[in-house]
Amino acid sequence: TRLLLIARENIETYIPAYTNGVQAMPITLAFYLWGFLESFQRDSDRIIESYKRINQSALGVAVLACSSWPLNRERLAELLGFEKPITNGLDAAQISLFDIPLEAASNAANVAIRIGTLVQDLAQQYSQTRPWLLLDSGAAYGSSAMPQKRNPGILNKTRGTASDVVGAMQTSFLRAHNLQLGMYDNKESVLEDCSGVFVKGVEMLELMEQAFSLLKVNPARSLEELNSDWTTTMALAEALQRQFEIPFRIGHTFASQIVTYARARDLHPDNFPFEAAKEIFGNVTEQLEDKRLPFELTQEEFRTVLSPEHAVQSDVGTGSPAPANVRRGLDEIAIRLEEDEQRLRAWRNALADSDKALDEAFEKLLNNKSQEKKL
């Protein structure tokens, strides 16, 4: 919910996307967060699937082979809010401990991996002298030694807690590894370790929500960051191919040589000399095509194609960062989020109803016993 709110507010906040740690393409902050929201939606799907297996009762199988007492396991499952019992007694008491809690722990650790990535991307901004993503000033603490520093403590704590979740998950798997059935390690320790995964997992999510509630975005600075590099040169090559049928290998070579020329002279897209661009294009086509082709973009078109806004808004196809696509994607996320919240409410209501039914059944049993004594 927090990420969706931030995304809706930043549909046209242009930021760099990175590959191999280097600026790669312009996108928007909303597009970036939408990607993580899609990912977290898959986590929700995994939890829903896992709950079907978690929500089965082992009660009534005794050690592993059930009991000589005529226990109604279906009724026990119903009274405790489970959908049904795990049928086989050996599975219920012994084998299911190897997969059901570990599946749940894996879901939590899966979330933690991407929480760590998300928070690390935000924390990375603090290594810049002029970040475009910051926490509210009250959320960063001053260094005890260096007066100029403002350390993003909550981000460090969130990332550290995410690592704790992954570590606890691995501990639970190692506890279950290489055991024969019925060993203590799997019955008690694995369940305890898995519980630790969820305790830390909740703490991690609470910290992340708090951190992102304090997020401050500077769209002008992120756009400046884009314009200070040559992140849109692929759009230049694509424009030449799309508008004038210039082969991409020519456009790519041309764009790459523009960057080489510009970086040697500390030039940027907004001040690159247009005549130099035409000269470079002629040289490239002469080298690759054995003839010097004219550069058909006008100076205004050249500047426009190299702008981050144009590069983002001209992207097409499902899932692109174009604002209209992002709005549709966020609307779909909002619908799924509401469906998940309704499902969660239904689960909680069902558990509350089963608690009530259990109390009523127990009360009825006590009343019957009391009446028998009186008789």
N, C-alpha and C positions, 0 to 999 in steps of 0.2 A: 504493500500500500504506500509506503514511504517513497520507494523508488518510482512508482507510477506517478505520484504527485510531482516529483522533481522532473520526470520526463515530460509531463504535459506542459510544464512551465518553460521547457528548453527545447522546443521542437525546431527552432531556428537559431540555436546557439551552436556555432560552428567550432569544431575542435579537431585536432589531429588524431588519426588512428595510427597505431604503430605496428610494425612487424620487424622482428629481429632487433627490437629496441630503437628503431629509427622511424622517423615520420614516414608514413606510407601514402595515405590518402586523407582527404578531408571528409569528415562525417559530421554528425551533430551529437550533442550530449544526449538528446532524446533517443536517437538511434542506438547509441552505445548502451544506454540503460535498458532499452527495449530488448536488446540481445540477451542481457542477463535475466530480464523478466521471463523471456521465453525459456531460458535454461531452468529458472526456478519453477516454472510451470511443469517442466518434466519431473522435477523433484516432487511436486505435488502429486503428479500421476503415479510416481513410484510409491509414495506414501499410501495413496488410495489402494493400490494393488497390494501392498504389504499388509495393510490393515485387514484385508480379507483373510490372511493367514494368521496374523497376530490375534484376531478376534475369534479364536477357537479355544475351547476349554480342554485342559488336561485332567481336570478334577474327576475323581472316581475310579482311576485306574490303579490306585495304590502304588506299589513299587514299580510295576510294569505289566502285570498280567491280570489286572482287575481284582475283584474281591469275591468272596463267597457270600457277602451281603448283597442283597438285591438292590443295588444303587441305581437310580434312574439318572444316568449321565446327561441325557437330553434335558431333563428338568433342572439339574444342577447348572448346566450351561445357561439355560434360560434365566434362572434366578440371578445369576451373576452377570448378566448382560452380554454373554457371548452369543455369537450367531449359531454356533453348533459345537459339538465336541470333536476333538481330534480322534478319529475312530479307533485306530489300532493302539492298544495299551502300551506296547513297547515304544512305538513312535511318540505317543503322548508324553511318556515319562522320561524317555532317554534320547531318542533320535532327533526329535524336533528341536531339542536344545542346541543341536549343531547347526541349524539353519535359520530358524525363525528369529531369534535375538540377533544373530549375526547379520541377517538381511537388514534388520532395522538399524543396527549400528552402521552398516555400510551406507544407508540412506543419509544418515546424519553426517558422516564423514564426506560423502559426496558433496553435500551442501557446503561443508567447511572448506573444501578445496577452492570452490569458486568465491566464497566469501573472502578468503585470503587473497585471491587475485584481485577482486574488486577493491578491497581496502588498500592493497599494495599499489594499485594504480593511483589512488587518491594520495597515498603517502608519498609517492614518487614526486608529486608536485612540490613537496617541501624541500626538495634538493635544488629547486630553481630559485633564482633571486626574485623573480616576479611571477609567482604561480597564477594560474587562472582558476584553480580549484583550491579553496581554503576552508578551514573550519572557522566558525565564529571565534573572535579573539579570546573569549572566555574559556574556550575548549582546549587551547594550547597553553602549555605552561612554560615559564621562562627557565632558561638554563641556570644552574647554580654557579656556573663559572663564566659563561660567555653572555654578556648582557644583551647582545643582539638577537640571540636565538629564541625562537618560540617553537617548542617541540610538540608534535601531534600525539600526545600521550594516549588518547582514547583509540587512535588508529593502531598504535603499537599494541595496546592491550587487546583490541579486537582480533588482530592478526595472530597474536600469541595464543589467545583462547581458541581460535580456529585450529591452530597447530595442536593444541591439547586434545581437541575432539578427534583429530586424525590419529594422534598417538594412542588415545584410549581405545579407538576402534582396532588398531593393530594389536594392542594388548589382548583384547578379547579374542581375536583370531588366533593369536599365539597360544592362549590358554586352551583353546579348543583343539589345537593342532596335535595330531599324533596320539590321540587318546582312544582307549577301548571304551566300549559302552559302560556306563554306570560309575565312572570315575568322579570323584568329588570336584575336581577342577572344572568339569563341564557343568555340573549341577548348580554349584554355588558361585564359583569365582567368575565364570563367564557372564552370568546374569548380573553380578555386581559390576563387572567391568563395563558391560553394555549400559547399565543404569548411569554410570559415570559419563558415558558418551552423551547421553541425553541431558544430564544436568549441565555439562559444559556447553552443549549445543544451544540450550536455551539462553545461557549467559552470553554466548557469542552473538546470537541474534538480537538480544536486547542491547548489547553494546553497539552493534552495527546500526540498529535503528536510531539509537541516540546520536551516533556520529553523523549519520546522514541528515538528521533533523537539524544539525548545526552547520550544514554545508552552505558555503557562500560561493556563488558562481560569478565570474567576471567575463562575460561574452566578448567584450572589446579586446581583452588581453588574449583570449584564445584565438580570436581572429587575427590579431597581430602576430601570434606565434605561427599561424599558418602562412601568413603573407611574408614572413621572414625567411621562408624556405621555398623549395620548388616542389611542393607536395602535389601540385595539380598537373604535372607534365604529362601524365598518362592521358588526362582529358584532352590535352593538346594533340597528342598522337591520334586519339580516337576521333576528334573533330575533323582532322585532315582526311582520315579514312572515310568517315561517314559523309562528309560534305563534298569531297573532291576525289574520292576513290583512290587516295594515296595509300599504297600498301602499308600495313602497320609497321613492318620492319623499317621502312623509310621514316615514318613518323616517330617511331621509338628512337631510332638513331639520331634523328634531328633533335628531338627533345632532350636526349641525353647529352648531346654536344652543347646545346644551349646552357644546360646546367653546369657543365665543365667550364665553359667560357665565363658564365656569370660568377661562379664561386671564386675563380681566379681574380676577379675584379670587384668582388663584394657588391654584386648587383642582385636585384630582386625582381619579382614579376612586375611590380609597378613602375620600375625605372629602367628596365632592360631596353636598350636601344633597338627600335624596330628595324632599322637598316641592317643592324648586325644579324638579326633573326633571318632576314631575307638572304643575306650573304651566306649564312651557315646552311640554310635550306638548299640553296643552289649548289654549294659544295657537296652536300650529302647526296643529292640526286645525281650529280655528275659522277660521284664515286660509285654509287650503287646501281645506277641506271644507264651510265655512259652518256647522259644528256642532262643539261642544266634546265630544270623545270622552274617555272615561276611560282613564287609564294603567293597563293591566292587569298589568304586571309587579309582583311584590312587591319590597320593598326588598332582600331576600336575592337574588332572581333578578337584579335590576338590578346588584348588585355582582358576582355570578358572571359574568354576560354580559360585563362589562367587564374581566374578568381575562384576562391573556395565556394562562394555562393552558387556560381554557375555549375561547378563540378558536382555539387551535391544535388541541386535542383534538376539537373539534366539526367541524373540516374533514373533508369526506368526498371520496371519488372517488380514482381512480388518480392518484398523484403529489402528493397533499396532504401537509402536514407532520405529520399525525396520527402518533403514534409507531408504530402497527402498520404503516402504509404505509411509513414510513421504514425500518423493520426489513426489510420485504420487499424494498424497493428496494436496500438495502445488501447483502442476501443475493444478489440478482441480480448486483450489481456484483462481489461476491466470486467468483461462478461464472465470470463473463466474464474477470475478472482471471486466474484459474487457467487458463482456456482460452488466454488470450493468452500466459501464461508457458510453457505446454506447446508452443504454436506456436513461440515464440521458441527454446525448447530444441531443437525439431525442426529449425528452420532452422540453428542453430549446429552441431548434430550432422551435418546434411547437408553443411555446408561443411567440417567436420572430416573427414568420410568422403571428400569429394572431394580434400582436401589429401593424405590418405593414399593414395588411388588414384593421384593425380598422381605422388607420390614413388615408388610402386611401379612405375608405368609408365615413369618416367624411369630408375629403377634397372634395369629389365628392358632398356631400350634400351641403356644403358651396357654391361650384361653381354653383350648380343648383339654390340655393336661390338667388345668386348674379345675375344670368341670368334672373330669374323671375322679380327681381326688375327693371332691365334694360328694360325689355319688358313692 
